[in-house]
Amino acid sequence: MANHRQGFLDIGPPRRSNRRWVYVGVAFFATLILYLAFQPAATNEYVKSAYDSVKHKVTGHGNGGSSSSSDASRPSRHPIDDGSDTIPNIAHFVYGLKDPKGDLHFSFDHYLSAYSAWYHCRAHTLYLHTNAGEEALMRARSGATGRWTKAIFDIPGFEVKYLDAPTHAGNGREIQYAEHVSDFMRIAGMLDIGGYYIDWDVFVLRDLAPLRKAGFRGIAGRQMGPYYNSGTFMAAPNSLFVKTWKKMMHETFDGSWERHSNVALRDVAKALVRIPGEMLVLDSDAFAPLGWSGDQGIQFFMPHNDSRPLLETLGWQPEMEHDGPGSPALGLPEFVEGDEADKPAWAVDWSPSYLVHAFMMRRMGGWQVDGFDRVTPKYVLDRQSNLARAVYPIVRDMYYRGLVKITDGYD
């Protein structure tokens, strides 16, 4: 038996030399595991710097040296799971004007965006952060600048908070584009109050309470591609997430489209996600299930004529509309996403999504969608497109409350 080769099922005592190599192997893997556990995973130099800075602020250790902050100023080491509103039920919107004396003007899709936050989330406050002057606000409230502008100001809980529109970033670079001004304003507006920020081309599809109560002080979502979506995010008041992003935004702004926004957001989130309770990053299905391509825009907006318009099946005619208060002329059925037996093959299942960011809605100069021009009540209530199916419950509620008529236009 001297030449017997020890097999995997042998239960005899191992040889002394084998035992020694086992000990060496165990020691090696234990060392490797400890190294990986305590080594920051960020490979990007800026991310590692952010991680070290955040680690110093929270724990008092890291490259920043000793901390002078008290334990009371540090976030708890685990998410708050007692059902409390870690993130308040407050929606934030931004509208910056080049001329503060100019007009605030909103269209139906803007109203749909703001109303979706009230309808699904019952947001107790909806803040509009703007640099508009008092005269401009008076015109907006009165309806002088459009019916949908007045409709937004009439949403329960809607309030205006004055906020300067910055002209330069903290690094001295001039901020030229309105979209970039909005990037800086949304961070400034969210910092002290907390809640959830929503771009005007974002629609809420379900209540955000499960996310708000999950115990995380910052929540962001991926978008298709390598970056995170800056068009909507959630945060507790004075969160480390927004504080760090604000600082990085001012430091990294270079005039390009995404460096200070989507890229900086990704870098901050990756640095904070390892700190318990500070950051939750969701899959793209949650906040931005669509991408920027024209094909995806067509998939989202295009009416499918092989599906009969819902209003036609209900026998609706324009002359059925009436002016003033009164009972709706039409009984609109209620649909529950994911429960429809007659769901057409082209329809997207929106069940995994809390929000949908309609990226291409305001960037349609280079492409067209057959049968689609603008979002109107009739377009939505016909339920012939994926966008219409997604926001149908919201417009149905508007209709039954007498807030819209089917014949209402875009402006």
NORGI-V193771 format. One record per pair of residues at least 12 apart in sequence whose ideal C-beta (glycine too) atoms are under 8 Angstrom apart, sorted by the first residue. I is the first residue (numbers start at 0). J is the second residue. D is the distance in whole Angstrom. If there is no record, write none. Layout:
# NORGI-V193771
i-><I;I>
j-><J;J>
d-><D;D>
This chain:
# NORGI-V193771
i-><39;39;40;41;41;43;45;45;46;46;46;49;49;49;49;49;50;50;51;52;53;53;53;53;53;54;56;56;57;57;57;57;57;58;74;74;74;74;74;75;75;76;76;77;77;77;78;78;78;78;78;79;79;80;80;82;83;84;84;85;85;85;85;85;85;85;86;86;86;86;86;86;86;86;86;86;86;86;87;87;87;87;87;87;88;88;88;88;88;88;88;88;88;89;89;89;89;89;89;89;89;89;90;90;90;90;90;90;90;90;90;90;90;90;91;91;91;91;91;91;91;91;91;91;91;92;92;92;92;92;92;92;92;92;93;93;93;93;93;93;93;93;93;94;94;94;94;95;95;95;95;95;95;95;96;96;96;96;96;97;97;99;99;99;99;100;100;100;101;101;102;102;102;102;103;103;103;103;103;103;103;103;104;104;104;105;105;105;105;105;106;106;106;106;106;107;107;107;107;107;107;107;107;107;108;108;108;108;108;108;109;109;109;110;110;110;111;111;111;111;111;111;112;112;112;112;112;112;113;113;113;113;113;114;114;114;114;114;115;115;115;115;115;116;116;116;117;117;117;118;118;118;118;119;119;119;119;119;119;120;120;120;120;120;121;122;122;123;124;124;124;125;125;125;125;126;126;126;126;126;126;127;127;127;127;127;128;128;128;128;128;128;129;129;129;129;130;130;130;130;131;136;139;140;145;147;150;160;162;162;162;164;164;165;165;165;168;168;168;168;168;169;169;169;170;170;170;170;172;172;172;173;174;175;178;179;179;179;179;182;182;182;182;183;183;186;186;186;186;187;189;189;189;190;190;190;190;190;191;191;192;193;193;193;193;193;194;194;195;195;195;195;195;195;196;196;196;197;197;197;198;198;198;200;200;200;200;200;200;201;201;201;201;201;201;201;202;202;202;202;202;202;203;203;204;204;204;204;204;204;204;204;205;205;207;207;210;210;210;211;213;214;215;215;215;215;216;216;216;216;216;216;216;216;217;217;217;217;217;217;217;217;217;217;217;217;217;218;218;218;218;218;218;218;219;219;219;219;219;219;219;219;219;219;220;220;220;220;220;220;220;220;220;221;221;221;221;221;222;222;222;222;222;222;223;223;223;223;223;224;225;226;226;226;226;226;227;227;227;227;227;228;228;228;228;228;228;229;229;229;230;230;230;230;231;231;231;231;232;238;239;239;239;240;240;240;240;240;243;243;243;244;244;244;247;247;247;247;248;248;251;268;282;284;284;285;285;285;285;286;286;286;286;287;287;287;287;288;288;288;288;288;289;289;289;289;289;290;291;291;293;293;293;295;296;296;296;296;296;297;297;298;298;299;299;299;299;299;300;300;300;300;300;300;300;300;301;301;301;301;301;302;302;302;302;302;302;302;302;303;303;303;303;304;304;305;306;306;306;306;308;308;308;309;309;309;309;309;309;310;310;310;310;310;311;313;313;313;315;315;315;317;317;320;320;320;324;325;327;327;327;329;329;331;331;331;331;333;333;334;334;334;334;336;336;336;336;337;345;346;346;347;347;347;349;349;355;355;357;360;370;371;372;373;374;374;375;375;375;376;376;376;376;376;376;376;376;377;377;377;379;379;379;380;380;380;380>
j-><51;273;273;269;270;266;251;266;266;269;270;243;247;266;267;270;270;273;63;243;239;243;270;271;274;274;68;239;73;74;239;274;277;73;216;239;274;276;277;275;276;275;276;214;275;276;213;214;215;275;276;214;276;213;214;212;212;211;212;211;212;213;214;215;216;235;193;194;195;210;211;212;215;216;218;233;234;235;192;193;194;211;235;236;120;121;122;123;124;194;207;208;211;122;123;124;125;126;192;193;194;195;113;116;117;120;122;124;125;126;194;195;196;197;125;126;128;185;188;189;192;194;195;196;197;112;113;125;126;127;128;196;197;199;127;128;129;162;181;184;185;188;196;127;128;129;131;129;130;164;177;180;181;184;129;130;131;135;164;164;177;130;131;132;135;132;134;135;131;135;135;138;139;144;129;131;135;136;138;139;144;148;144;145;148;145;147;148;150;151;145;147;373;409;410;147;373;374;375;376;407;408;409;410;199;200;360;373;374;409;147;151;199;147;150;151;202;374;379;390;393;394;197;198;199;200;201;202;125;151;154;157;197;151;154;393;397;402;202;203;204;390;393;195;197;203;154;155;156;203;392;393;396;203;204;205;206;207;393;195;203;206;207;208;206;156;194;156;156;158;194;154;156;157;158;158;159;160;188;192;194;151;157;158;159;160;160;162;184;185;187;188;159;160;161;162;161;162;163;164;159;159;152;152;410;410;402;188;184;187;188;180;184;180;183;184;183;248;249;252;259;249;250;252;249;250;251;252;252;253;254;254;252;254;256;252;254;259;260;229;248;259;260;248;249;241;244;245;248;245;232;234;241;236;237;241;242;245;236;237;236;234;235;236;237;238;233;234;207;211;231;232;233;234;231;232;233;230;231;354;230;231;356;230;356;357;358;360;361;230;231;286;354;355;356;357;354;355;357;389;390;393;353;354;336;349;352;353;354;355;389;390;352;353;233;353;233;279;353;233;279;276;276;277;278;279;234;235;238;239;240;276;277;278;232;233;234;235;238;239;240;241;268;271;277;278;279;232;233;234;278;279;280;281;232;233;240;264;268;278;279;280;281;286;232;280;281;282;283;285;286;287;354;280;281;282;283;287;261;283;286;287;290;356;283;287;289;290;291;290;265;257;261;262;264;265;261;264;265;268;280;261;264;283;286;287;356;260;261;264;286;287;356;358;286;287;354;356;264;277;271;274;277;267;268;271;277;278;267;270;271;263;264;267;259;263;266;267;260;263;263;280;351;351;352;351;352;353;354;352;353;354;356;354;355;356;358;347;349;351;352;355;355;356;357;358;359;358;358;359;359;365;366;359;358;359;363;366;368;366;368;347;385;357;359;384;385;386;357;359;360;368;371;384;385;386;368;369;370;371;384;369;370;371;378;381;383;384;387;343;345;383;384;370;383;343;343;345;382;383;381;382;383;331;332;380;381;382;383;329;377;380;381;405;381;329;330;331;328;329;405;405;406;404;405;406;401;401;398;399;401;398;405;380;395;398;399;392;395;382;388;391;392;348;349;350;388;350;385;385;388;385;388;389;388;389;386;389;386;374;383;384;409;409;386;409;407;408;409;394;397;398;403;404;405;406;407;405;406;407;391;393;394;394;395;398;405>
d-><7;8;7;6;6;7;8;6;5;6;5;6;7;6;6;4;4;7;7;8;6;6;6;6;7;8;7;7;6;6;7;6;8;7;7;7;7;6;6;8;6;5;7;8;5;6;7;3;6;7;4;4;7;8;5;6;7;6;6;7;7;7;5;7;6;5;6;7;7;7;4;8;8;7;7;5;6;5;7;5;5;7;8;7;6;7;5;5;8;7;8;7;6;6;7;5;8;7;6;7;3;7;7;4;8;7;4;7;5;7;6;6;8;6;8;5;7;7;5;6;7;6;7;5;7;8;6;7;7;5;7;8;6;7;8;5;7;8;5;5;5;7;8;6;8;5;7;7;6;4;6;5;6;6;7;6;5;7;7;8;8;5;6;5;7;5;7;6;8;6;6;6;7;5;7;6;6;7;8;4;6;6;5;5;6;6;5;4;8;5;8;6;7;5;6;5;8;6;6;7;7;7;5;8;7;7;7;7;4;8;6;7;5;5;5;5;6;7;8;6;6;7;6;8;5;7;6;6;6;5;6;7;8;8;6;6;7;8;5;4;8;7;5;8;6;5;5;6;7;8;8;5;6;5;7;6;5;8;8;8;6;6;5;7;8;6;8;5;5;6;8;6;5;5;7;6;8;5;7;7;8;8;7;7;5;7;5;4;6;7;8;4;6;8;7;7;7;6;6;4;8;6;6;5;6;7;7;7;6;6;6;5;6;6;5;7;7;7;5;4;7;3;7;8;6;6;8;6;5;6;6;8;7;7;8;8;8;8;8;7;7;7;5;7;8;6;6;5;6;7;8;6;6;8;7;5;7;6;6;6;6;5;5;4;7;7;7;7;6;8;7;7;4;8;6;6;8;8;5;7;4;6;7;7;7;5;7;5;6;6;5;8;5;7;5;7;7;5;7;7;5;7;7;6;8;6;5;6;6;6;6;8;8;5;7;6;6;8;7;7;7;6;6;7;6;4;7;4;4;7;6;6;6;7;7;7;5;7;5;7;3;7;7;7;6;5;7;7;4;7;8;5;8;7;5;8;8;6;5;7;8;6;7;8;8;7;4;7;7;5;3;6;8;7;7;6;4;7;7;6;8;4;7;7;6;7;8;4;8;7;7;6;4;6;7;5;6;5;5;6;7;7;8;8;5;4;6;4;5;5;8;7;5;8;5;8;6;7;7;8;6;8;6;7;7;6;7;6;5;7;7;6;6;5;8;5;7;6;7;6;5;5;8;4;6;7;6;5;7;8;6;5;7;8;8;4;8;8;8;7;5;6;7;7;7;6;8;7;5;7;7;7;4;7;7;4;8;7;7;8;5;8;6;7;7;7;5;5;8;8;8;5;5;6;8;6;5;6;6;6;6;8;4;6;8;7;4;5;8;7;5;5;7;7;7;8;5;8;8;5;4;8;6;8;8;6;5;5;8;8;7;6;5;7;8;6;7;7;8;6;7;8;6;5;6;5;6;8;6;6;8;8;7;7;5;6;7;7;7;8;8;6;7;7;5;6;8;4;8;6;6;5;8;8;7;5;8;6;7;7;8;7;8;4;7;7;7;6;5;6;7;7;5;7;5;8;5;5;7;8;6;8;4;6;7;7;6>
